Amino acid sequence: MRDQATAIASPTSSWQWGKAALVVLLALALLALLSKWSGDSHRYPRSVVNKVKSLVQESIRWSATSSQDTNQLLSLMHATYALAYLNVARHLVADQDIVRMVGVQPQELMHELQEKQDGAVQKVCAECPQLQPASGRFTAHTGWLG
């Protein structure tokens, strides 16, 4: 019994306990790093979340402004702003993350904004036909007239 007590208190035994504790601490630190790296990929810094919310809100605001415009050229410009703001948000984060952050379906909003822009383009061309591109081989690909 006395030999066991001296073996536990010996410096060699303390060194082994210290090594074991160090290994356990390193393993815990490694696990913490791995869990952080492999954690939820849909978590964004608060600054990104705030930017996405702001961009989507600005997109909706410009869309509403476009609907209220009486000048067709301004309506087209504001519809284009709305699309641009939404596109920036969609480039920052995935669409499903926009749904989680803002509660808006970006695909549906994009479709609505594109229809609004197409309508504005048609109204501008109706009022000012000289703005229409000359018909030709590449006219269909300009996106100017749907």
TAVENMO-V918298 format. One record per run of one state. SS is the DSSP state (helix for helix, strand for strand, loop for the rest). FROM is the first residue (numbers start at 1). LEN is the number of residues. If there is no record, write none. Layout:
# TAVENMO-V918298
ss=SS from=FROM len=LEN
ss=SS from=FROM len=LEN
This chain:
# TAVENMO-V918298
ss=loop from=1 len=1
ss=helix from=2 len=8
ss=loop from=10 len=1
ss=helix from=11 len=27
ss=loop from=38 len=8
ss=helix from=46 len=23
ss=loop from=69 len=3
ss=helix from=72 len=21
ss=loop from=93 len=2
ss=helix from=95 len=8
ss=loop from=103 len=3
ss=helix from=106 len=22
ss=loop from=128 len=1
ss=helix from=129 len=3
ss=loop from=132 len=7
ss=helix from=139 len=3
ss=loop from=142 len=5
